Amino acid sequence: MKPKTTPKIYRILALAAAVVLAGLYIATLVLAVTGNENTMNMLTASLFASIAVPVFLYVFRMAVRLFRKDGPES
């Protein structure tokens, strides 16, 4: 029996999501410190992305598992 390993695409997507979220948080912080009028819009985008990005990755991972040739049990 082969040990289960995380596919490379999952790792790449998780890293990309972490970079996107970190970028949004940093941009929000910089805008808040500089007193920009777009701070609240960036905060709203950051909060939305904090929920939407992980949900998207979960749905993508579930879809890959369902449509894989091995079947849903793998």
VMD Tcl script that draws the C-alpha trace (Angstrom):
set ca {
  {0.00 0.00 0.00}
  {1.30 3.42 -1.01}
  {1.44 6.09 1.69}
  {-0.84 9.02 0.95}
  {0.98 12.19 0.02}
  {-0.36 15.61 -0.75}
  {-0.39 16.20 -4.52}
  {1.86 18.98 -5.73}
  {-1.05 21.05 -7.10}
  {-2.60 21.26 -3.61}
  {0.65 22.57 -2.19}
  {1.00 25.15 -4.96}
  {-2.60 26.34 -4.51}
  {-2.19 26.58 -0.73}
  {0.99 28.64 -1.12}
  {-0.65 30.92 -3.69}
  {-3.64 31.44 -1.39}
  {-1.37 32.29 1.53}
  {0.53 34.82 -0.58}
  {-2.69 36.45 -1.83}
  {-4.13 36.71 1.68}
  {-0.87 38.05 3.13}
  {-0.69 40.63 0.32}
  {-4.24 41.79 1.05}
  {-3.52 42.10 4.76}
  {-0.30 44.03 4.17}
  {-2.01 46.35 1.68}
  {-4.81 47.00 4.17}
  {-2.31 47.77 6.93}
  {-0.30 50.14 4.72}
  {-3.44 51.97 3.59}
  {-4.63 52.28 7.19}
  {-1.29 53.71 8.35}
  {-1.10 56.20 5.48}
  {-4.69 57.33 6.03}
  {-5.89 56.50 2.52}
  {-9.62 56.80 1.83}
  {-9.68 53.27 0.36}
  {-8.80 51.62 3.67}
  {-12.33 50.42 4.40}
  {-12.69 48.99 0.88}
  {-9.44 47.06 1.29}
  {-10.51 45.84 4.73}
  {-13.77 44.61 3.25}
  {-11.89 42.86 0.44}
  {-9.50 41.28 2.94}
  {-12.33 39.98 5.09}
  {-14.17 38.63 2.05}
  {-11.01 36.94 0.73}
  {-10.30 35.44 4.16}
  {-13.50 33.43 3.74}
  {-13.76 33.04 -0.04}
  {-10.21 31.84 -0.81}
  {-10.22 28.84 1.59}
  {-13.74 27.91 0.49}
  {-12.66 28.04 -3.16}
  {-9.66 25.82 -2.41}
  {-11.86 23.34 -0.52}
  {-14.36 23.16 -3.40}
  {-11.54 22.76 -5.93}
  {-9.98 19.96 -3.90}
  {-13.34 18.21 -3.54}
  {-13.99 18.52 -7.30}
  {-10.58 17.07 -8.12}
  {-11.24 14.15 -5.81}
  {-14.67 13.49 -7.36}
  {-13.60 13.75 -11.00}
  {-10.35 11.85 -10.63}
  {-10.14 8.58 -12.53}
  {-9.49 6.65 -9.30}
  {-12.91 7.56 -7.92}
  {-14.08 9.42 -4.83}
  {-12.58 7.00 -2.30}
  {-8.95 7.95 -3.07}
}
mol new
graphics top color blue
foreach p $ca { graphics top sphere $p radius 0.5 }
foreach p [lrange $ca 0 end-1] q [lrange $ca 1 end] { graphics top cylinder $p $q radius 0.2 }
display resetview
